[in-house]
């Protein structure tokens, strides 16, 4: 490349803008205005525009423009040497700051620099700018975590007040919009949402014909002894469609028979999917509920009888009978999954197998079925969860023996020590790399903001404690830490063979006993 060509390329730039559903400050037009002013001041020419509108910054999935920009840079198709971004948060609110750094490194390695136009630092690779940028990346990710927590807490509060939080109404019910004063405004159709922040959504009985159908389903199941498949066949023969306009099957009938909303209960957090992670089925003790939140369309006694029948399906079977049914399902399909179990007629639910045998994996092992995935960590995690209360209790006891106080916060599971220090106790499972090296993952509960984390590292058996790490929040800027046997002076400074040092810090003295 000639010197003139190199100088010309150095003046060519691409801009990248992203907006999810945040404040107008981050509208793509406002971002472009700032970026264009920055480019004019530096004598840069914008030759390419990448834009992700309405996209979350938690990961790269769904952000087609960012992914395309990275590909253009990697494949040498980028006819620019600079990428201009509004600020670090527009590059992404990645939950792992290393992922954010990785995409920038990919660009820098290809000779394309990234500039953050609204930031108060120059992204020039100096130690100061690198430190500030790292902090900004962590702050961007932390913003999403804190926002997720606040939104969840707000949703839980509204549920306990009787308001509906997401999801369709269900067959026989309807979502109704009410204003801040509780006055009914109208019915929300499928796919419609409220447009005013102060409005709320409640459930109300639907059309009489649908209510009659729901009540008939319960009557047929409880009084006539019909199975879900038989009820579904009858409904389909009559031309009755689900709320989605589809034919009925065993699963859709089963959902009507087990959902508490039909007796007026508002139940939330049965599943969760926070920060773009996988869906998780939460245990009943984690559910948020409000009983009698609105008018039910099924008598409570009828609902409870239906529930008893469903639970009795597994209670009447011996362990061997349940396992034999599981073997038959395996022979029929050549594989087993929770979905296949729940869809099978005459078979206890996947939850029933989990309750009876401790977990689905345990049931699989008893019939000799190997799903091809190493689930040993499930059993190890269960043992660690059972061990943790004993460790917490011993720490509390020791602190009290030393004259201090230690109270467990039921909401956060943190220990409040001496009324001033929040302590998180986490157990770290031992794992091995393919080469046989030891590894531990420490989850720092950053969202709970403990003042200090006691990380209990287990030995290779995951049955005994190997050592401890006392990690102060002021020095921990990560959500997760991955440790090896040796981790350098920065981290291993906090390693202890016992908790004696921690207890010495917690000890309290009577001032009358202290002599000069």
VMD Tcl script that draws the C-alpha trace (Angstrom):
set ca {
  {0.00 0.00 0.00}
  {1.35 3.43 -0.96}
  {1.85 6.05 1.79}
  {-1.03 8.10 0.38}
  {-3.30 5.04 0.37}
  {-2.34 4.23 3.96}
  {-3.12 7.79 5.04}
  {-6.46 7.64 3.22}
  {-7.39 4.30 4.87}
  {-6.50 5.70 8.29}
  {-9.19 8.36 7.82}
  {-11.95 5.88 6.95}
  {-14.21 4.74 9.78}
  {-17.32 2.68 10.49}
  {-19.87 3.51 13.14}
  {-21.73 1.02 15.32}
  {-24.90 1.93 17.22}
  {-27.16 -0.22 19.39}
  {-30.37 0.47 21.28}
  {-32.48 -1.97 23.32}
  {-35.45 -0.36 25.07}
  {-33.58 2.02 27.31}
  {-33.68 5.77 27.89}
  {-33.88 8.21 24.96}
  {-30.28 9.14 25.75}
  {-29.29 5.96 23.91}
  {-31.51 6.39 20.84}
  {-29.60 5.53 17.70}
  {-30.06 9.07 16.34}
  {-28.50 10.59 19.47}
  {-25.64 8.10 19.27}
  {-25.03 9.00 15.63}
  {-24.97 12.72 16.41}
  {-22.24 12.24 19.01}
  {-20.27 9.87 16.77}
  {-20.47 12.23 13.77}
  {-19.27 15.16 15.89}
  {-16.37 13.01 17.11}
  {-15.52 11.97 13.53}
  {-15.60 15.57 12.25}
  {-13.32 16.70 15.05}
  {-10.79 13.95 14.18}
  {-11.10 14.33 10.41}
  {-12.61 10.84 9.98}
  {-14.92 9.84 7.12}
  {-17.82 7.48 7.96}
  {-17.93 4.87 5.17}
  {-19.96 2.11 6.87}
  {-22.94 2.11 9.21}
  {-23.76 -0.88 11.46}
  {-26.92 -0.69 13.55}
  {-28.63 -3.08 15.98}
  {-32.02 -1.59 16.86}
  {-34.01 -3.04 19.73}
  {-31.27 -5.52 20.64}
  {-30.07 -6.48 24.10}
  {-26.38 -6.07 24.80}
  {-26.10 -9.08 27.10}
  {-24.53 -11.24 24.39}
  {-23.84 -11.27 20.68}
  {-26.77 -13.56 19.80}
  {-29.37 -11.64 17.78}
  {-27.05 -8.68 17.20}
  {-26.65 -9.31 13.48}
  {-24.88 -6.04 12.72}
  {-22.22 -6.50 15.39}
  {-21.65 -10.08 14.24}
  {-21.40 -8.90 10.61}
  {-18.93 -6.16 11.58}
  {-16.71 -8.69 13.39}
  {-16.85 -10.99 10.34}
  {-15.98 -8.12 7.98}
  {-12.96 -7.28 10.11}
  {-11.78 -10.89 10.49}
  {-12.19 -11.70 6.78}
  {-10.37 -8.55 5.65}
  {-13.49 -7.03 4.07}
  {-13.42 -3.92 6.24}
  {-12.43 -0.88 4.15}
  {-11.91 1.21 7.27}
  {-9.33 1.29 10.06}
  {-11.48 2.70 12.88}
  {-14.78 1.71 14.51}
  {-16.65 4.46 16.34}
  {-19.03 3.53 19.18}
  {-20.98 5.86 21.46}
  {-19.69 4.34 24.72}
  {-18.62 1.05 26.31}
  {-22.20 0.06 27.18}
  {-23.27 0.35 23.50}
  {-20.51 -2.10 22.58}
  {-22.30 -4.43 24.98}
  {-23.42 -5.16 28.51}
  {-21.75 -8.57 28.39}
  {-22.07 -10.48 31.65}
  {-18.51 -11.70 31.13}
  {-16.28 -8.66 30.63}
  {-13.74 -10.90 28.88}
  {-16.25 -11.45 26.06}
  {-16.50 -7.71 25.50}
  {-12.71 -7.45 25.47}
  {-12.44 -10.41 23.07}
  {-14.44 -8.73 20.30}
  {-12.41 -5.56 20.63}
  {-9.18 -7.59 20.52}
  {-10.35 -9.30 17.32}
  {-10.68 -5.87 15.72}
  {-7.37 -4.57 17.06}
  {-5.54 -7.70 15.90}
  {-6.82 -7.02 12.37}
  {-5.53 -3.45 12.52}
  {-8.91 -1.83 13.25}
  {-9.10 0.32 16.38}
  {-12.25 0.90 18.45}
  {-13.01 4.39 19.76}
  {-15.67 5.16 22.42}
  {-16.77 8.65 21.47}
  {-18.73 9.69 24.59}
  {-16.25 8.34 27.13}
  {-13.85 10.58 29.06}
  {-10.81 8.46 28.19}
  {-8.86 7.75 25.03}
  {-8.86 4.07 24.09}
  {-5.15 4.23 23.30}
  {-3.90 1.11 25.09}
  {-2.22 2.97 27.95}
  {-2.42 1.34 31.40}
  {-4.78 4.06 32.67}
  {-7.22 3.73 29.76}
  {-7.12 -0.07 30.01}
  {-8.02 0.05 33.70}
  {-10.83 2.57 33.17}
  {-12.19 0.57 30.24}
  {-12.17 -2.63 32.32}
  {-14.12 -0.90 35.08}
  {-16.60 0.47 32.53}
  {-17.15 -3.01 31.12}
  {-17.87 -4.37 34.58}
  {-20.22 -1.45 35.28}
  {-22.08 -2.08 32.03}
  {-22.66 -5.73 32.96}
  {-23.53 -4.86 36.56}
  {-26.18 -2.41 35.36}
  {-28.05 -5.25 33.66}
  {-27.75 -7.50 36.71}
  {-29.05 -4.80 39.05}
  {-31.85 -3.91 36.64}
  {-32.84 -7.58 36.40}
  {-33.03 -7.81 40.20}
  {-35.09 -4.63 40.50}
  {-37.50 -5.71 37.76}
  {-37.94 -9.12 39.39}
  {-38.59 -7.61 42.81}
  {-41.11 -5.20 41.30}
  {-42.87 -8.02 39.47}
  {-43.07 -10.09 42.67}
  {-44.66 -7.16 44.51}
  {-47.29 -6.71 41.78}
  {-48.06 -10.44 41.84}
  {-48.75 -10.32 45.59}
  {-51.14 -7.43 44.88}
  {-53.06 -9.65 42.46}
  {-51.82 -8.31 39.13}
  {-50.91 -10.55 36.21}
  {-47.25 -10.58 35.14}
  {-46.89 -11.80 31.57}
  {-48.15 -14.88 29.80}
  {-51.42 -15.65 28.09}
  {-54.66 -15.83 30.06}
  {-55.40 -19.46 29.19}
  {-58.53 -21.14 27.90}
  {-61.62 -19.93 29.81}
  {-59.94 -16.78 31.13}
  {-59.23 -13.31 29.77}
  {-56.69 -10.58 30.49}
  {-58.35 -7.29 31.46}
  {-56.68 -3.88 31.65}
  {-57.37 -1.66 34.65}
  {-56.09 1.85 35.44}
  {-54.24 3.05 38.52}
  {-57.54 3.50 40.36}
  {-58.67 -0.08 39.71}
  {-61.22 0.88 37.05}
  {-61.72 -1.56 34.20}
  {-60.56 -0.21 30.82}
  {-61.09 -3.15 28.52}
  {-60.02 -6.62 27.48}
  {-56.58 -7.32 26.06}
  {-56.65 -9.60 23.05}
  {-54.00 -12.22 22.31}
  {-50.68 -10.47 21.69}
  {-51.83 -7.06 22.95}
  {-49.99 -5.27 25.77}
  {-50.67 -2.32 28.02}
  {-49.38 1.04 26.75}
  {-49.50 3.12 29.95}
  {-47.02 2.32 32.71}
  {-49.48 2.86 35.56}
  {-52.06 0.48 34.08}
  {-52.26 -3.09 35.39}
  {-53.48 -6.43 34.03}
  {-55.74 -8.86 35.90}
  {-57.44 -12.12 34.95}
  {-61.20 -12.45 34.70}
  {-63.58 -15.24 33.64}
  {-63.90 -15.58 29.87}
  {-66.93 -16.43 27.69}
  {-69.58 -18.65 29.27}
  {-69.01 -21.41 26.71}
  {-65.33 -21.66 27.58}
  {-66.07 -21.62 31.31}
  {-68.55 -24.48 30.82}
  {-65.91 -26.41 28.85}
  {-63.27 -25.98 31.59}
  {-65.71 -27.11 34.27}
  {-66.70 -30.10 32.12}
  {-63.02 -31.06 31.80}
  {-62.67 -31.15 35.59}
  {-65.97 -33.02 35.94}
  {-64.95 -35.60 33.33}
  {-61.56 -36.10 34.94}
  {-62.63 -36.19 38.60}
  {-66.14 -37.68 38.52}
  {-66.17 -39.77 35.34}
  {-62.55 -40.93 35.60}
  {-61.63 -39.94 32.03}
  {-57.96 -39.63 31.09}
  {-56.50 -36.47 29.59}
  {-56.24 -38.10 26.17}
  {-59.91 -39.09 26.29}
  {-60.92 -35.55 27.25}
  {-58.78 -34.14 24.43}
  {-60.34 -36.54 21.91}
  {-63.85 -35.53 23.01}
  {-63.08 -31.83 22.68}
  {-61.54 -32.30 19.25}
  {-64.58 -34.30 18.12}
  {-66.79 -31.37 19.12}
  {-64.59 -28.92 17.22}
  {-63.50 -27.09 20.37}
  {-60.12 -25.39 19.93}
  {-57.55 -24.28 22.50}
  {-56.95 -20.58 23.19}
  {-54.30 -20.73 20.45}
  {-56.81 -22.15 17.96}
  {-55.24 -25.62 17.93}
  {-56.48 -29.10 18.67}
  {-56.27 -30.42 22.20}
  {-53.78 -33.07 23.34}
  {-52.84 -34.71 26.61}
  {-50.44 -31.92 27.61}
  {-52.84 -29.03 26.99}
  {-55.63 -30.74 28.93}
  {-53.20 -31.58 31.73}
  {-52.18 -27.91 32.02}
  {-55.80 -26.88 32.54}
  {-56.18 -29.49 35.29}
  {-53.11 -28.44 37.27}
  {-53.00 -24.62 36.88}
  {-54.03 -22.73 40.00}
  {-55.23 -19.73 38.02}
  {-58.51 -21.60 37.47}
  {-59.28 -21.23 41.19}
  {-58.19 -17.58 41.25}
  {-54.60 -17.95 42.48}
  {-51.89 -15.74 41.00}
  {-48.66 -17.77 40.72}
  {-45.38 -16.41 39.37}
  {-41.73 -17.50 38.96}
  {-42.46 -21.14 38.20}
  {-39.78 -20.81 35.55}
  {-37.11 -18.18 35.08}
  {-34.79 -17.04 32.33}
  {-32.64 -14.22 33.64}
  {-30.04 -12.30 31.67}
  {-30.50 -14.34 28.49}
  {-29.59 -17.60 30.19}
  {-31.38 -20.93 29.83}
  {-34.88 -21.44 31.17}
  {-34.93 -22.97 34.63}
  {-37.86 -24.78 36.26}
  {-38.02 -23.46 39.81}
  {-39.12 -25.62 42.77}
  {-42.52 -24.76 44.36}
  {-40.89 -23.11 47.38}
  {-39.44 -20.47 45.02}
  {-42.81 -19.61 43.50}
  {-44.41 -16.26 44.27}
  {-48.15 -16.49 44.85}
  {-51.27 -14.60 45.82}
  {-54.24 -16.79 46.69}
  {-57.70 -15.52 45.77}
  {-56.25 -12.78 43.58}
  {-59.26 -12.85 41.26}
  {-62.46 -14.74 40.57}
  {-61.89 -18.41 39.84}
  {-64.00 -20.44 37.41}
  {-63.49 -23.86 39.05}
  {-64.51 -24.80 42.57}
  {-61.50 -25.15 44.87}
  {-62.64 -28.58 46.08}
  {-62.87 -29.86 42.49}
  {-59.38 -28.52 41.71}
  {-57.87 -30.18 44.80}
  {-59.52 -33.50 43.94}
  {-58.03 -33.32 40.44}
  {-54.63 -32.63 41.96}
  {-54.97 -35.60 44.31}
  {-55.78 -37.91 41.42}
  {-52.74 -36.74 39.47}
  {-50.42 -37.15 42.46}
  {-51.92 -40.55 43.31}
  {-50.87 -41.91 39.92}
  {-47.30 -42.16 41.13}
  {-48.08 -42.75 44.81}
  {-49.96 -45.97 44.02}
  {-47.04 -47.41 42.08}
  {-44.13 -49.14 43.75}
  {-40.61 -48.09 42.85}
  {-40.18 -51.10 40.60}
  {-43.51 -50.45 38.85}
  {-42.47 -46.89 38.10}
  {-39.11 -48.02 36.78}
  {-40.75 -50.68 34.63}
  {-42.93 -48.02 33.00}
  {-39.79 -45.97 32.39}
  {-38.13 -49.00 30.73}
  {-41.18 -49.43 28.49}
  {-40.96 -45.77 27.45}
  {-37.28 -46.23 26.61}
  {-38.04 -49.33 24.50}
  {-40.74 -47.39 22.66}
  {-38.67 -44.30 21.79}
  {-35.07 -45.42 22.15}
  {-34.43 -42.47 24.45}
  {-35.97 -40.72 27.46}
  {-36.49 -37.09 28.38}
  {-38.62 -35.12 30.79}
  {-40.87 -34.04 27.92}
  {-41.42 -37.62 26.71}
  {-42.27 -38.70 30.26}
  {-44.80 -35.89 30.72}
  {-46.44 -36.64 27.36}
  {-46.78 -40.39 27.97}
  {-50.24 -41.61 28.95}
  {-50.46 -43.57 32.20}
  {-46.94 -42.61 33.24}
  {-46.16 -40.52 36.35}
  {-44.81 -37.05 35.62}
  {-41.09 -36.32 35.38}
  {-41.43 -34.41 38.67}
  {-42.88 -37.53 40.30}
  {-39.85 -39.57 39.21}
  {-37.57 -36.86 40.55}
  {-39.36 -36.82 43.91}
  {-39.45 -40.60 44.24}
  {-35.83 -41.33 43.24}
  {-34.12 -38.08 44.18}
  {-33.67 -36.95 40.57}
  {-34.49 -38.01 37.03}
  {-30.83 -38.92 36.54}
  {-31.04 -41.38 39.44}
  {-34.10 -42.99 37.87}
  {-32.25 -43.25 34.53}
  {-29.34 -45.01 36.22}
  {-31.65 -47.54 37.89}
  {-32.92 -48.76 34.50}
  {-29.46 -48.66 32.93}
  {-30.17 -45.70 30.68}
  {-27.25 -43.40 29.84}
  {-28.32 -40.11 28.22}
  {-24.76 -39.63 26.99}
  {-24.07 -36.70 29.28}
  {-22.01 -36.75 32.47}
  {-24.49 -35.70 35.15}
  {-22.25 -36.61 38.09}
  {-22.01 -32.93 38.96}
  {-25.76 -32.94 39.72}
  {-25.27 -35.42 42.56}
  {-22.16 -33.61 43.77}
  {-23.97 -30.27 43.79}
  {-26.79 -31.85 45.77}
  {-24.32 -33.12 48.37}
  {-22.72 -29.69 48.59}
  {-26.10 -28.02 49.08}
  {-26.76 -30.44 51.93}
  {-23.33 -29.72 53.44}
  {-23.56 -25.93 53.29}
  {-26.12 -25.42 56.14}
  {-23.80 -27.30 58.51}
  {-20.86 -25.09 57.54}
  {-22.93 -21.91 57.94}
  {-24.19 -23.13 61.33}
  {-20.64 -23.86 62.53}
  {-19.49 -20.38 61.46}
  {-22.41 -18.77 63.30}
  {-21.74 -20.84 66.41}
  {-18.06 -19.92 66.47}
  {-18.79 -16.20 66.08}
  {-21.28 -16.30 68.95}
  {-18.77 -18.15 71.13}
  {-16.38 -15.26 70.52}
  {-18.95 -12.75 71.76}
  {-20.21 -11.65 68.36}
  {-23.57 -11.94 66.62}
  {-24.41 -13.69 63.35}
  {-27.89 -13.55 61.83}
  {-28.94 -15.21 58.57}
  {-30.89 -12.97 56.20}
  {-33.66 -15.24 54.84}
  {-34.06 -13.08 51.73}
  {-30.40 -13.18 50.64}
  {-28.97 -16.10 52.66}
  {-26.12 -13.81 53.72}
  {-24.79 -13.74 57.28}
  {-25.01 -10.35 59.00}
  {-22.10 -10.43 61.43}
  {-22.01 -8.06 64.41}
  {-24.68 -5.98 62.73}
  {-22.18 -4.49 60.30}
  {-20.63 -7.07 57.97}
  {-22.47 -9.06 55.28}
  {-20.80 -12.41 54.66}
  {-21.50 -14.82 51.81}
  {-20.47 -18.46 52.20}
  {-20.13 -20.39 48.94}
  {-19.00 -23.98 48.39}
  {-16.80 -24.61 45.37}
  {-16.98 -27.99 43.66}
  {-13.71 -29.59 42.55}
  {-13.49 -30.41 38.84}
  {-10.74 -31.68 36.57}
  {-9.60 -30.56 33.16}
  {-9.07 -33.22 30.44}
  {-5.37 -33.07 31.35}
  {-6.15 -33.89 34.98}
  {-5.53 -30.43 36.50}
  {-7.75 -29.28 39.38}
  {-10.14 -26.40 38.90}
  {-12.74 -24.61 41.06}
  {-15.40 -22.04 40.14}
  {-16.26 -19.39 42.76}
  {-19.56 -17.58 42.29}
  {-19.30 -14.27 44.09}
  {-23.02 -13.40 44.45}
  {-22.23 -9.90 43.17}
  {-25.92 -8.99 42.98}
  {-26.27 -9.50 46.76}
  {-23.30 -7.19 47.44}
  {-21.66 -9.09 50.34}
  {-18.77 -7.34 52.08}
  {-16.74 -10.53 52.14}
  {-17.10 -13.94 50.52}
  {-15.88 -17.11 52.23}
  {-15.14 -19.49 49.36}
  {-14.91 -23.06 50.66}
  {-12.81 -25.16 48.25}
  {-13.59 -28.87 48.31}
  {-10.97 -31.55 47.73}
  {-10.93 -33.96 44.80}
  {-13.60 -36.17 46.43}
  {-15.95 -33.20 46.91}
  {-16.62 -34.57 50.38}
  {-13.94 -32.81 52.45}
  {-12.84 -29.18 52.71}
  {-9.42 -28.45 51.21}
  {-8.99 -24.76 52.09}
  {-10.69 -21.37 52.16}
  {-10.45 -18.08 50.30}
  {-11.48 -14.90 52.16}
  {-12.42 -12.52 49.34}
  {-13.24 -8.87 50.21}
  {-15.72 -7.20 47.87}
  {-13.51 -4.14 47.43}
  {-10.86 -6.24 45.68}
  {-13.22 -8.51 43.72}
  {-14.41 -7.05 40.41}
  {-15.63 -10.31 38.89}
  {-18.88 -12.22 39.14}
  {-17.10 -15.57 38.87}
  {-13.54 -16.65 39.65}
  {-11.92 -19.74 38.18}
  {-9.14 -21.09 40.36}
  {-6.38 -23.63 39.83}
  {-4.11 -25.14 42.47}
  {-1.89 -22.06 42.31}
  {-3.28 -18.68 41.22}
  {-0.54 -16.14 41.77}
  {0.07 -13.81 44.67}
  {-2.90 -11.56 43.90}
  {-5.45 -14.27 44.65}
  {-3.55 -16.71 46.82}
  {-2.94 -13.89 49.30}
  {-6.52 -14.52 50.38}
  {-6.09 -18.30 50.80}
  {-6.30 -19.82 54.31}
  {-6.03 -23.39 55.57}
  {-8.66 -22.63 58.23}
  {-11.05 -19.84 59.23}
  {-9.06 -18.88 62.34}
  {-7.98 -15.56 60.82}
  {-11.58 -14.72 59.89}
  {-12.79 -15.53 63.41}
  {-10.06 -13.38 64.94}
  {-11.47 -10.42 63.02}
  {-14.99 -11.15 64.24}
  {-14.10 -11.53 67.93}
  {-15.58 -8.98 70.36}
  {-14.07 -7.87 73.68}
  {-15.59 -6.33 76.77}
  {-13.99 -2.90 77.13}
  {-13.79 -3.35 80.90}
  {-11.47 -6.29 80.32}
  {-9.11 -4.39 78.03}
  {-6.04 -3.00 79.87}
  {-3.67 -0.39 78.62}
}
mol new
graphics top color blue
foreach p $ca { graphics top sphere $p radius 0.5 }
foreach p [lrange $ca 0 end-1] q [lrange $ca 1 end] { graphics top cylinder $p $q radius 0.2 }
display resetview
